[in-house]
Amino acid sequence: MACQSKALTLLLSILVVSFCKPSNGAGIAIYWGQDGGEGSLADTCNTGNFQFVNVAFLSTFGNGQTPVLNLAGHCDPGSGTCTVFSDQIKSCQSQDIKVLLSIGGAGGSYSLSSADDAGQVASYIWNNFLGGQSSSRPLGDAILDGVDFDIEAGSGQFWDDLARALKGFNQQLHLAAAPQCPFPDAHLDTAIKTGLFDYVWVQFYNNPQCQYSGDAVNLLNAWSQWITVASNQIFLGLPAAPEAAPSGGFIPANDLITKVLPSIKSSTKYGGVMLWSKRFDNGYSDAIKGSV
């Protein structure tokens, strides 16, 4: 009887651990790079809160333009001071954090004029930030894990070609997309339909028709559309504070945990939460990480 009791206790212990440990591997992605006062990349990773960090932004590229990395007050790529983050990127990666280069942004100067142009941009990104080689790598010799498409301007043309070209260099490259929550996205729909994007973190903010506004009806309706796209992991993109999204969409941590996450976590495609941005994350990721 004692042996049976011990066996039962062991079985219950295993079950408790299984139920308490998140089985979906969900995590938090965050944008870093657009405010010199937000702390270093190493500081961001050392919080232990994030599984993905998007280094933002490669804000100028395509259509014959010389590509420009804009990390706001953190460093000046033109004078080579951004290479200081090379070791920090490697440190983040040693903690099993994926570090992606985010291209585009709300205020960038970027466009693709043709499939050939997309191929040239892909070559630049591969050689300067990923597994290729260049004498002028803005972030030094660190090899980033992939590329995040935060395309908020111009047409929806040729982003699919860029995704194919990047994956052509390395099939294991991580690709992410950050569409707006109105479905389908005006800029990234064709690209997402390629099925090449590992992660789609949808911006459920600055879009009143599909963001949280005291209740989650519009957000959940949009979520049900987004989980139909050709990607295995869909993330709920949110502002980390009210001031991070002037047109709304902030969800107080308790509301997120009680009114939103229980509904969306039932989806097999649920990947976690994306936050804009480290600059505004003053305790929000701490408050939600145990529930994501």
TIPAPA-190729 format. One record per residue: residue number from 1; y, z, x of N, C-alpha, C in turn. Coordinates in steps of 0.2 Angstrom, whole numbers. Layout:
BEGIN
{rec NUM; {Y; Z; X}; {Y; Z; X}; {Y; Z; X}}
...
END
This chain:
BEGIN
{rec 1; {-6; 0; 4}; {0; 0; 0}; {6; 0; 4}}
{rec 2; {6; 4; 10}; {12; 4; 14}; {13; -2; 17}}
{rec 3; {8; -6; 19}; {9; -13; 22}; {12; -17; 17}}
{rec 4; {10; -17; 11}; {13; -21; 5}; {20; -19; 4}}
{rec 5; {22; -13; 5}; {28; -11; 4}; {33; -13; 10}}
{rec 6; {30; -13; 16}; {34; -16; 21}; {35; -23; 21}}
{rec 7; {30; -27; 19}; {30; -34; 18}; {35; -36; 12}}
{rec 8; {35; -32; 7}; {40; -33; 2}; {47; -32; 4}}
{rec 9; {48; -26; 8}; {55; -25; 11}; {57; -30; 15}}
{rec 10; {53; -33; 19}; {54; -38; 24}; {56; -45; 20}}
{rec 11; {52; -46; 15}; {54; -52; 11}; {61; -52; 7}}
{rec 12; {62; -46; 5}; {69; -44; 1}; {74; -45; 6}}
{rec 13; {73; -43; 13}; {78; -43; 18}; {80; -51; 19}}
{rec 14; {74; -55; 20}; {75; -62; 21}; {79; -65; 16}}
{rec 15; {77; -63; 9}; {81; -66; 4}; {88; -64; 3}}
{rec 16; {90; -58; 5}; {97; -56; 5}; {101; -60; 10}}
{rec 17; {98; -60; 16}; {101; -64; 21}; {102; -71; 19}}
{rec 18; {97; -74; 16}; {98; -81; 14}; {103; -82; 9}}
{rec 19; {103; -77; 4}; {108; -78; -1}; {115; -77; 1}}
{rec 20; {116; -72; 6}; {123; -70; 8}; {126; -75; 13}}
{rec 21; {121; -79; 17}; {124; -84; 22}; {125; -90; 18}}
{rec 22; {131; -93; 19}; {132; -99; 16}; {127; -105; 18}}
{rec 23; {124; -108; 13}; {119; -113; 15}; {122; -120; 16}}
{rec 24; {128; -121; 13}; {131; -128; 14}; {135; -129; 20}}
{rec 25; {136; -124; 24}; {139; -125; 30}; {147; -127; 29}}
{rec 26; {149; -125; 24}; {156; -127; 22}; {161; -123; 27}}
{rec 27; {167; -126; 28}; {172; -123; 32}; {179; -125; 31}}
{rec 28; {183; -123; 35}; {190; -125; 34}; {193; -130; 40}}
{rec 29; {196; -135; 37}; {200; -139; 42}; {207; -138; 42}}
{rec 30; {211; -139; 47}; {218; -137; 47}; {221; -142; 52}}
{rec 31; {228; -144; 50}; {232; -148; 54}; {236; -144; 59}}
{rec 32; {236; -146; 65}; {240; -143; 70}; {244; -148; 74}}
{rec 33; {250; -146; 76}; {254; -151; 80}; {261; -153; 78}}
{rec 34; {263; -151; 72}; {270; -153; 69}; {275; -147; 70}}
{rec 35; {274; -142; 73}; {279; -137; 74}; {278; -133; 80}}
{rec 36; {282; -133; 85}; {281; -130; 91}; {281; -122; 91}}
{rec 37; {282; -119; 85}; {282; -112; 84}; {276; -110; 81}}
{rec 38; {271; -114; 80}; {265; -113; 76}; {259; -110; 81}}
{rec 39; {261; -109; 87}; {256; -107; 92}; {252; -112; 95}}
{rec 40; {248; -111; 100}; {245; -116; 104}; {239; -118; 100}}
{rec 41; {236; -124; 103}; {229; -126; 100}; {224; -121; 101}}
{rec 42; {224; -118; 107}; {219; -113; 109}; {220; -107; 104}}
{rec 43; {226; -105; 102}; {227; -99; 98}; {224; -101; 91}}
{rec 44; {225; -107; 89}; {222; -110; 82}; {215; -109; 82}}
{rec 45; {211; -111; 87}; {204; -111; 87}; {202; -104; 88}}
{rec 46; {205; -100; 92}; {203; -93; 93}; {203; -89; 87}}
{rec 47; {206; -91; 82}; {206; -87; 76}; {199; -86; 73}}
{rec 48; {195; -91; 74}; {188; -91; 72}; {188; -93; 64}}
{rec 49; {194; -96; 62}; {194; -97; 55}; {192; -105; 53}}
{rec 50; {192; -109; 58}; {192; -116; 57}; {186; -120; 60}}
{rec 51; {183; -125; 57}; {178; -129; 59}; {181; -136; 62}}
{rec 52; {187; -137; 59}; {190; -144; 61}; {197; -142; 63}}
{rec 53; {200; -145; 68}; {207; -145; 69}; {209; -153; 70}}
{rec 54; {214; -155; 66}; {217; -161; 66}; {223; -161; 70}}
{rec 55; {223; -164; 76}; {229; -164; 80}; {234; -170; 78}}
{rec 56; {240; -168; 75}; {244; -172; 72}; {251; -173; 75}}
{rec 57; {253; -179; 76}; {250; -186; 73}; {251; -191; 79}}
{rec 58; {247; -196; 79}; {249; -202; 82}; {253; -206; 77}}
{rec 59; {259; -206; 77}; {264; -207; 72}; {266; -215; 72}}
{rec 60; {266; -218; 78}; {268; -225; 79}; {263; -229; 82}}
{rec 61; {261; -234; 78}; {256; -239; 81}; {255; -245; 76}}
{rec 62; {252; -250; 79}; {251; -256; 75}; {257; -261; 75}}
{rec 63; {255; -267; 73}; {260; -272; 72}; {264; -273; 78}}
{rec 64; {261; -273; 84}; {265; -274; 90}; {269; -268; 93}}
{rec 65; {269; -262; 90}; {272; -257; 92}; {269; -253; 98}}
{rec 66; {272; -250; 102}; {269; -246; 108}; {267; -239; 104}}
{rec 67; {261; -237; 104}; {259; -231; 101}; {262; -225; 104}}
{rec 68; {264; -220; 99}; {267; -214; 101}; {264; -208; 98}}
{rec 69; {262; -203; 102}; {259; -197; 100}; {265; -192; 99}}
{rec 70; {266; -190; 93}; {271; -185; 91}; {269; -178; 90}}
{rec 71; {269; -174; 94}; {267; -167; 93}; {273; -162; 93}}
{rec 72; {278; -164; 90}; {284; -161; 88}; {287; -157; 94}}
{rec 73; {288; -150; 94}; {290; -146; 99}; {285; -144; 104}}
{rec 74; {279; -146; 104}; {274; -143; 108}; {274; -146; 115}}
{rec 75; {276; -153; 115}; {276; -156; 122}; {279; -163; 121}}
{rec 76; {280; -166; 127}; {282; -173; 127}; {278; -178; 130}}
{rec 77; {274; -182; 126}; {269; -186; 130}; {272; -191; 135}}
{rec 78; {278; -193; 134}; {281; -198; 138}; {282; -195; 145}}
{rec 79; {283; -188; 146}; {283; -186; 152}; {277; -182; 155}}
{rec 80; {271; -183; 151}; {265; -181; 153}; {263; -174; 152}}
{rec 81; {268; -170; 148}; {267; -163; 147}; {262; -161; 142}}
{rec 82; {259; -166; 138}; {254; -165; 133}; {247; -164; 136}}
{rec 83; {246; -166; 142}; {240; -165; 145}; {238; -158; 146}}
{rec 84; {243; -153; 145}; {241; -146; 145}; {236; -144; 140}}
{rec 85; {235; -148; 135}; {231; -147; 129}; {224; -149; 131}}
{rec 86; {223; -152; 136}; {216; -155; 138}; {211; -149; 138}}
{rec 87; {212; -144; 142}; {207; -138; 143}; {207; -135; 136}}
{rec 88; {212; -135; 132}; {212; -131; 126}; {207; -135; 121}}
{rec 89; {208; -141; 121}; {203; -145; 117}; {196; -144; 119}}
{rec 90; {195; -144; 125}; {188; -142; 127}; {186; -135; 125}}
{rec 91; {190; -130; 126}; {189; -124; 124}; {187; -123; 116}}
{rec 92; {191; -127; 112}; {189; -127; 105}; {182; -130; 104}}
{rec 93; {181; -136; 107}; {174; -139; 106}; {169; -134; 109}}
{rec 94; {170; -130; 114}; {165; -125; 116}; {163; -120; 111}}
{rec 95; {168; -119; 106}; {167; -115; 100}; {164; -118; 94}}
{rec 96; {161; -125; 95}; {159; -129; 90}; {164; -131; 85}}
{rec 97; {170; -132; 87}; {175; -134; 83}; {177; -141; 84}}
{rec 98; {177; -145; 79}; {178; -153; 80}; {185; -154; 80}}
{rec 99; {188; -157; 85}; {195; -159; 86}; {196; -166; 85}}
{rec 100; {200; -168; 80}; {201; -175; 78}; {208; -177; 80}}
{rec 101; {209; -183; 81}; {216; -186; 82}; {218; -188; 75}}
{rec 102; {224; -185; 72}; {226; -188; 66}; {231; -193; 67}}
{rec 103; {230; -199; 63}; {235; -205; 64}; {238; -205; 58}}
{rec 104; {245; -207; 58}; {249; -209; 52}; {254; -203; 51}}
{rec 105; {253; -200; 45}; {257; -195; 43}; {263; -197; 38}}
{rec 106; {266; -193; 35}; {271; -194; 30}; {277; -198; 33}}
{rec 107; {279; -197; 39}; {285; -199; 42}; {284; -204; 48}}
{rec 108; {279; -207; 49}; {277; -211; 54}; {280; -218; 53}}
{rec 109; {279; -222; 59}; {281; -229; 59}; {274; -233; 61}}
{rec 110; {270; -234; 56}; {264; -237; 57}; {262; -242; 52}}
{rec 111; {258; -247; 54}; {255; -252; 50}; {251; -257; 53}}
{rec 112; {246; -260; 50}; {241; -265; 53}; {243; -272; 50}}
{rec 113; {244; -277; 54}; {246; -283; 52}; {240; -288; 51}}
{rec 114; {234; -286; 54}; {228; -290; 53}; {222; -286; 56}}
{rec 115; {216; -290; 55}; {210; -286; 57}; {210; -286; 65}}
{rec 116; {213; -291; 68}; {214; -291; 75}; {218; -286; 77}}
{rec 117; {224; -284; 74}; {228; -279; 75}; {224; -272; 75}}
{rec 118; {220; -272; 70}; {216; -265; 69}; {212; -265; 75}}
{rec 119; {209; -270; 77}; {204; -270; 83}; {208; -267; 89}}
{rec 120; {214; -270; 90}; {218; -268; 96}; {220; -260; 96}}
{rec 121; {222; -258; 90}; {223; -251; 89}; {217; -247; 90}}
{rec 122; {211; -249; 88}; {205; -245; 89}; {204; -245; 96}}
{rec 123; {205; -250; 100}; {204; -250; 107}; {209; -245; 111}}
{rec 124; {215; -245; 108}; {220; -240; 111}; {217; -233; 110}}
{rec 125; {215; -232; 104}; {213; -225; 102}; {207; -223; 106}}
{rec 126; {202; -228; 107}; {196; -226; 110}; {197; -225; 118}}
{rec 127; {202; -229; 121}; {203; -228; 128}; {207; -222; 130}}
{rec 128; {212; -220; 125}; {217; -215; 127}; {215; -208; 124}}
{rec 129; {211; -208; 119}; {209; -201; 116}; {202; -200; 115}}
{rec 130; {198; -205; 116}; {190; -204; 114}; {186; -205; 120}}
{rec 131; {181; -209; 120}; {176; -210; 125}; {178; -215; 131}}
{rec 132; {183; -219; 130}; {185; -224; 134}; {189; -222; 140}}
{rec 133; {192; -226; 144}; {196; -224; 150}; {203; -227; 150}}
{rec 134; {208; -224; 152}; {215; -226; 153}; {218; -222; 158}}
{rec 135; {223; -225; 161}; {227; -221; 167}; {232; -217; 163}}
{rec 136; {233; -217; 157}; {238; -214; 154}; {236; -210; 147}}
{rec 137; {231; -206; 148}; {228; -203; 142}; {233; -197; 140}}
{rec 138; {236; -197; 134}; {242; -192; 133}; {239; -185; 133}}
{rec 139; {233; -184; 131}; {230; -177; 131}; {225; -176; 136}}
{rec 140; {226; -180; 142}; {222; -179; 147}; {215; -181; 147}}
{rec 141; {210; -178; 150}; {203; -181; 150}; {199; -178; 145}}
{rec 142; {201; -174; 141}; {197; -171; 135}; {195; -177; 130}}
{rec 143; {189; -177; 128}; {187; -182; 123}; {187; -179; 116}}
{rec 144; {191; -182; 112}; {191; -179; 105}; {185; -181; 101}}
{rec 145; {184; -178; 96}; {178; -179; 92}; {178; -185; 87}}
{rec 146; {184; -187; 86}; {185; -192; 81}; {192; -193; 79}}
{rec 147; {193; -197; 73}; {200; -199; 71}; {200; -197; 63}}
{rec 148; {206; -194; 61}; {208; -193; 55}; {213; -198; 52}}
{rec 149; {212; -201; 47}; {216; -206; 44}; {221; -203; 39}}
{rec 150; {227; -201; 41}; {232; -198; 36}; {237; -204; 34}}
{rec 151; {235; -209; 31}; {239; -215; 29}; {243; -214; 23}}
{rec 152; {249; -213; 24}; {254; -212; 18}; {259; -217; 17}}
{rec 153; {259; -223; 21}; {264; -228; 20}; {261; -235; 21}}
{rec 154; {265; -240; 19}; {262; -247; 20}; {257; -249; 15}}
{rec 155; {253; -254; 16}; {248; -256; 12}; {242; -253; 13}}
{rec 156; {237; -255; 9}; {230; -253; 10}; {226; -257; 14}}
{rec 157; {229; -262; 17}; {225; -267; 21}; {223; -265; 28}}
{rec 158; {217; -267; 30}; {215; -267; 37}; {213; -260; 39}}
{rec 159; {214; -255; 35}; {211; -248; 37}; {204; -248; 38}}
{rec 160; {201; -252; 33}; {193; -253; 34}; {191; -256; 40}}
{rec 161; {195; -261; 43}; {194; -264; 49}; {194; -259; 55}}
{rec 162; {200; -255; 54}; {200; -250; 60}; {195; -245; 60}}
{rec 163; {192; -243; 54}; {186; -239; 54}; {180; -242; 57}}
{rec 164; {179; -248; 55}; {173; -252; 58}; {174; -253; 65}}
{rec 165; {180; -254; 68}; {181; -255; 75}; {180; -249; 79}}
{rec 166; {182; -243; 76}; {181; -237; 79}; {174; -235; 79}}
{rec 167; {170; -235; 74}; {163; -234; 74}; {159; -239; 78}}
{rec 168; {162; -245; 79}; {159; -250; 83}; {158; -247; 91}}
{rec 169; {163; -243; 93}; {163; -240; 99}; {157; -235; 100}}
{rec 170; {157; -231; 95}; {152; -225; 95}; {150; -223; 88}}
{rec 171; {144; -225; 86}; {142; -223; 79}; {142; -216; 77}}
{rec 172; {142; -211; 82}; {142; -204; 81}; {150; -201; 81}}
{rec 173; {154; -206; 81}; {161; -204; 81}; {163; -201; 74}}
{rec 174; {166; -195; 73}; {168; -192; 67}; {174; -196; 64}}
{rec 175; {174; -198; 58}; {180; -201; 55}; {181; -197; 48}}
{rec 176; {188; -196; 47}; {190; -192; 42}; {195; -196; 38}}
{rec 177; {196; -195; 32}; {202; -198; 28}; {205; -192; 24}}
{rec 178; {212; -193; 23}; {216; -188; 20}; {220; -192; 14}}
{rec 179; {216; -194; 9}; {220; -197; 3}; {224; -193; -1}}
{rec 180; {228; -195; -5}; {232; -191; -10}; {227; -191; -16}}
{rec 181; {228; -185; -20}; {223; -184; -25}; {223; -189; -31}}
{rec 182; {228; -193; -33}; {228; -198; -38}; {222; -203; -36}}
{rec 183; {217; -204; -40}; {212; -208; -39}; {212; -215; -42}}
{rec 184; {210; -220; -38}; {209; -220; -31}; {215; -220; -27}}
{rec 185; {215; -219; -20}; {221; -218; -16}; {223; -225; -15}}
{rec 186; {230; -226; -15}; {233; -232; -14}; {233; -235; -7}}
{rec 187; {232; -231; -2}; {231; -233; 5}; {224; -234; 8}}
{rec 188; {220; -229; 6}; {214; -228; 9}; {208; -230; 5}}
{rec 189; {208; -232; -1}; {203; -234; -5}; {198; -239; -2}}
{rec 190; {200; -244; 0}; {196; -249; 3}; {192; -247; 9}}
{rec 191; {196; -243; 14}; {193; -240; 19}; {187; -235; 18}}
{rec 192; {189; -230; 13}; {184; -225; 11}; {177; -229; 8}}
{rec 193; {178; -234; 5}; {173; -238; 2}; {168; -241; 7}}
{rec 194; {170; -241; 13}; {165; -243; 18}; {159; -238; 19}}
{rec 195; {160; -232; 17}; {155; -227; 18}; {155; -224; 25}}
{rec 196; {160; -226; 29}; {160; -224; 36}; {163; -217; 38}}
{rec 197; {166; -214; 32}; {170; -208; 33}; {165; -202; 32}}
{rec 198; {165; -198; 37}; {161; -192; 37}; {164; -187; 32}}
{rec 199; {170; -186; 32}; {174; -181; 29}; {180; -184; 25}}
{rec 200; {181; -182; 19}; {187; -185; 15}; {190; -178; 12}}
{rec 201; {196; -177; 16}; {199; -171; 13}; {205; -173; 9}}
{rec 202; {205; -172; 3}; {209; -175; -2}; {215; -170; -3}}
{rec 203; {221; -173; -3}; {228; -169; -3}; {229; -168; -11}}
{rec 204; {227; -162; -13}; {228; -159; -19}; {235; -156; -20}}
{rec 205; {240; -159; -17}; {247; -156; -17}; {252; -161; -17}}
{rec 206; {258; -160; -19}; {264; -165; -19}; {262; -170; -24}}
{rec 207; {257; -169; -28}; {255; -174; -33}; {254; -170; -40}}
{rec 208; {259; -169; -44}; {259; -165; -50}; {253; -167; -55}}
{rec 209; {251; -173; -55}; {246; -175; -60}; {239; -173; -58}}
{rec 210; {238; -171; -52}; {231; -169; -50}; {231; -162; -46}}
{rec 211; {236; -158; -46}; {236; -152; -42}; {236; -146; -47}}
{rec 212; {235; -140; -44}; {235; -134; -47}; {242; -132; -50}}
{rec 213; {242; -130; -56}; {249; -128; -58}; {248; -122; -63}}
{rec 214; {245; -117; -61}; {243; -111; -65}; {237; -112; -68}}
{rec 215; {234; -118; -69}; {227; -119; -72}; {225; -124; -67}}
{rec 216; {218; -125; -68}; {215; -130; -63}; {212; -136; -67}}
{rec 217; {214; -137; -73}; {211; -143; -77}; {212; -149; -73}}
{rec 218; {219; -151; -72}; {220; -157; -68}; {217; -158; -62}}
{rec 219; {217; -153; -58}; {213; -153; -51}; {206; -154; -52}}
{rec 220; {203; -151; -57}; {195; -152; -57}; {194; -158; -60}}
{rec 221; {198; -161; -64}; {197; -168; -67}; {197; -173; -61}}
{rec 222; {202; -172; -57}; {202; -177; -51}; {197; -175; -46}}
{rec 223; {195; -169; -45}; {189; -168; -40}; {183; -171; -43}}
{rec 224; {182; -171; -49}; {176; -175; -52}; {176; -182; -50}}
{rec 225; {181; -185; -49}; {182; -192; -47}; {181; -193; -40}}
{rec 226; {184; -188; -36}; {183; -189; -29}; {176; -188; -26}}
{rec 227; {172; -184; -30}; {165; -183; -27}; {161; -189; -28}}
{rec 228; {163; -194; -31}; {159; -200; -32}; {160; -205; -26}}
{rec 229; {165; -204; -22}; {166; -209; -16}; {161; -208; -11}}
{rec 230; {161; -214; -7}; {155; -215; -2}; {156; -210; 4}}
{rec 231; {156; -204; 3}; {156; -199; 9}; {152; -193; 7}}
{rec 232; {149; -190; 12}; {144; -184; 10}; {148; -178; 10}}
{rec 233; {154; -177; 12}; {158; -171; 12}; {165; -172; 10}}
{rec 234; {166; -169; 4}; {173; -169; 1}; {176; -162; 2}}
{rec 235; {182; -162; 4}; {186; -156; 5}; {192; -155; 0}}
{rec 236; {193; -149; -2}; {199; -148; -6}; {205; -147; -1}}
{rec 237; {210; -151; -1}; {216; -151; 3}; {221; -147; 0}}
{rec 238; {224; -142; 3}; {229; -137; 0}; {234; -136; 5}}
{rec 239; {240; -134; 2}; {245; -131; 7}; {244; -124; 8}}
{rec 240; {245; -122; 14}; {244; -115; 16}; {249; -110; 14}}
{rec 241; {254; -112; 11}; {260; -108; 8}; {264; -112; 4}}
{rec 242; {267; -109; -1}; {271; -113; -6}; {276; -118; -2}}
{rec 243; {279; -116; 3}; {284; -120; 7}; {281; -126; 10}}
{rec 244; {275; -126; 11}; {271; -131; 14}; {271; -138; 10}}
{rec 245; {272; -137; 4}; {272; -143; -1}; {277; -142; -6}}
{rec 246; {283; -145; -5}; {289; -145; -9}; {288; -147; -16}}
{rec 247; {283; -151; -17}; {282; -154; -24}; {276; -150; -27}}
{rec 248; {274; -144; -24}; {269; -140; -28}; {262; -141; -26}}
{rec 249; {257; -137; -28}; {250; -138; -27}; {247; -131; -23}}
{rec 250; {252; -127; -21}; {249; -121; -18}; {245; -117; -23}}
{rec 251; {240; -114; -21}; {235; -110; -25}; {235; -103; -22}}
{rec 252; {237; -98; -25}; {236; -91; -23}; {229; -90; -21}}
{rec 253; {228; -86; -15}; {221; -85; -13}; {216; -83; -18}}
{rec 254; {218; -78; -22}; {214; -75; -27}; {212; -80; -33}}
{rec 255; {217; -84; -35}; {216; -89; -40}; {211; -95; -37}}
{rec 256; {212; -96; -31}; {207; -101; -27}; {200; -98; -28}}
{rec 257; {200; -92; -26}; {193; -89; -25}; {190; -88; -32}}
{rec 258; {194; -87; -37}; {191; -85; -44}; {191; -91; -49}}
{rec 259; {196; -95; -48}; {197; -101; -53}; {195; -108; -51}}
{rec 260; {195; -109; -45}; {193; -116; -42}; {187; -116; -38}}
{rec 261; {186; -112; -33}; {180; -113; -29}; {174; -113; -33}}
{rec 262; {173; -108; -37}; {166; -108; -41}; {164; -114; -44}}
{rec 263; {169; -118; -47}; {168; -124; -50}; {166; -130; -45}}
{rec 264; {170; -130; -40}; {169; -136; -35}; {163; -135; -30}}
{rec 265; {162; -129; -29}; {156; -127; -24}; {149; -129; -27}}
{rec 266; {149; -131; -33}; {143; -133; -36}; {141; -140; -34}}
{rec 267; {146; -143; -32}; {145; -150; -30}; {141; -151; -23}}
{rec 268; {136; -155; -23}; {132; -156; -17}; {136; -159; -11}}
{rec 269; {142; -162; -13}; {146; -165; -8}; {152; -160; -6}}
{rec 270; {152; -154; -9}; {158; -150; -7}; {157; -148; 1}}
{rec 271; {163; -149; 5}; {163; -148; 12}; {167; -142; 14}}
{rec 272; {172; -140; 10}; {176; -135; 11}; {183; -136; 9}}
{rec 273; {188; -133; 13}; {195; -133; 11}; {199; -136; 17}}
{rec 274; {203; -140; 16}; {208; -142; 21}; {215; -139; 20}}
{rec 275; {218; -137; 26}; {225; -134; 25}; {230; -138; 29}}
{rec 276; {236; -139; 25}; {242; -141; 29}; {247; -135; 29}}
{rec 277; {248; -132; 34}; {246; -134; 41}; {246; -127; 45}}
{rec 278; {245; -127; 51}; {245; -121; 55}; {251; -117; 55}}
{rec 279; {257; -121; 55}; {263; -119; 54}; {264; -114; 48}}
{rec 280; {261; -115; 43}; {262; -112; 37}; {256; -107; 35}}
{rec 281; {251; -106; 40}; {246; -102; 38}; {247; -95; 41}}
{rec 282; {250; -91; 37}; {251; -84; 39}; {247; -80; 35}}
{rec 283; {241; -80; 36}; {236; -76; 33}; {232; -79; 27}}
{rec 284; {234; -85; 25}; {230; -89; 20}; {223; -90; 22}}
{rec 285; {222; -93; 28}; {215; -94; 30}; {211; -88; 30}}
{rec 286; {214; -83; 33}; {210; -76; 33}; {208; -74; 26}}
{rec 287; {212; -75; 21}; {211; -73; 15}; {205; -77; 11}}
{rec 288; {204; -83; 13}; {200; -87; 9}; {193; -88; 13}}
{rec 289; {193; -87; 20}; {187; -90; 24}; {181; -87; 21}}
{rec 290; {181; -81; 19}; {174; -78; 17}; {172; -81; 10}}
{rec 291; {176; -84; 7}; {174; -87; 0}; {173; -95; 1}}
{rec 292; {175; -98; 6}; {174; -105; 6}; {167; -107; 7}}
END
